[in-house]
Amino acid sequence: MRDEDLPGLLLDWYDRHARDLPWRIPPGSNAAPDPYRIWLSEVMLQQTTVAAVKSYFERFATIWPTVQDLAGAEDAAVMAEWAGLGYYARARNLLKCAREVASRGGFPTDYESLLTLPGIGPYTAAAISAIAFGQPSVVMDGNVERVMSRLHDEHTPLPQAKPILHSHAAALTLRTRPGDYAQAVMDLGATICTPKSPACGICPWRDPCRARAAGTQGELPKKTPKKPKPTRLGIAYVAIREDGAVLLETRPDKGLLGGMLAWPTTDWSDDPAPAPPLDATWQDTGTEARHTFTHFHLRLAIHTATAPASAEPHRGVFVPRADFRPSSLPTLMRKVWDLTPETLRRL
C-alpha cells in the first residue's frame, strides 16, 4: 500500500467513527469551526484527559461564550472555575491570551502568528491552525506520536524520537481537509491505537502498520526511563474563626497554583520552617494531604487553629463561611479541607 493512500483510509474511518465532542464540528457539517472553542478546548486538553475536560469546557463556554467575554472576566472568577483542572499556569495564560486576542480583534489564522500568543506552543498552534483555519499544520500530541511510532515501527525512544515522528507525520498531513485529518489521527490514537492492548483488528491502518507486522506494537513508543520524583514537605494552616470564617490567601501569580485561593502554607522543601499565618494555638492533626506535581511529590501536614472574631492574620484574609466555596480551591487545597477534622469544619 502506498503512503499517499493512508490519509484517505483514515478519513473514511473518521467519517464513520469521529468522537462526538462539545467543541468539535462533526465531519460533513457545513458549520464553520469557532476558533475560540477550538482554542479553549486545546488549552484545557493540555496534559488533561477528554473525560476530565468536557464539563469544564461546557461551563466555560456557557459563562463566557466568546473570547471577548472571557477577556473581560475577573481573574478570580476564571481561576475559581478552573479549580480542579490542574496545571494552573494554563488558566493564567488563558486570560492573557484572551485579552491579547480581543485586543487584536480576533485570532490570527496561521501557525507562526498563533505561536506569538501567551500559552500557545507548537502543538496548540498547529491544532488551532489546522482545525479552526484549515491550514496543513502538523499536529503532534502523544496520540499521534504513538500512532507514528507503531505505523513505522520506530524504536528510537522518546523524547529523542520526536523529530523522526514529526517527519513521518508531516509526510501524511493533508492539504485537503487538514482539520479533519488532524482530529482523525488523534482519534485513532485515543480510541484504537491505545497505549495498552491496541485494537489492531479494527484499525484502518492495520495492513500498512509495520509494528503490527513485526508484533512490536505493544512495546511502542519506547521511552527513556524517568528519574524518580523527589518528595517535598510542608505545613498547611487551616484557621477557622469563631463565626465560621476561614483564613485563605491568594498564592503569588508565579509558581505552582499561582493566583489560586489556598490555605496558607510553609515553603515546600526538604525541611520547611514553620510559618503560621496567625498568632494562635496550632494543633497538628496528625494527617497530611498528599499530591503529585509534574516534578515532585508533596506531603502537607495539616495544622489547625480556632481564632476569636477579632483575630488579625499576618497573611491572608478571613473569608465569611457564606462566601467560602471548597469547590473553588485547587485539588490539593480541597484535600486539605477534606482532611480537616469535622468538628472544625462545622464551626
Secondary structure as GFF3:
##gff-version 3
##sequence-region A 1 347
A	DSSP	three_ten_helix	3	5	.	.	.	ID=ss1
A	DSSP	alpha_helix	6	17	.	.	.	ID=ss2
A	DSSP	alpha_helix	35	45	.	.	.	ID=ss3
A	DSSP	alpha_helix	50	63	.	.	.	ID=ss4
A	DSSP	alpha_helix	67	71	.	.	.	ID=ss5
A	DSSP	alpha_helix	75	82	.	.	.	ID=ss6
A	DSSP	alpha_helix	89	104	.	.	.	ID=ss7
A	DSSP	alpha_helix	111	114	.	.	.	ID=ss8
A	DSSP	alpha_helix	122	131	.	.	.	ID=ss9
A	DSSP	alpha_helix	142	151	.	.	.	ID=ss10
A	DSSP	alpha_helix	162	172	.	.	.	ID=ss11
A	DSSP	alpha_helix	178	191	.	.	.	ID=ss12
A	DSSP	three_ten_helix	200	202	.	.	.	ID=ss13
A	DSSP	alpha_helix	210	214	.	.	.	ID=ss14
A	DSSP	three_ten_helix	217	219	.	.	.	ID=ss15
A	DSSP	beta_strand	231	241	.	.	.	ID=ss16
A	DSSP	beta_strand	246	250	.	.	.	ID=ss17
A	DSSP	beta_strand	261	262	.	.	.	ID=ss18
A	DSSP	beta_strand	283	292	.	.	.	ID=ss19
A	DSSP	beta_strand	297	307	.	.	.	ID=ss20
A	DSSP	beta_strand	317	319	.	.	.	ID=ss21
A	DSSP	three_ten_helix	321	323	.	.	.	ID=ss22
A	DSSP	three_ten_helix	326	328	.	.	.	ID=ss23
A	DSSP	alpha_helix	331	339	.	.	.	ID=ss24
A	DSSP	alpha_helix	342	345	.	.	.	ID=ss25
###
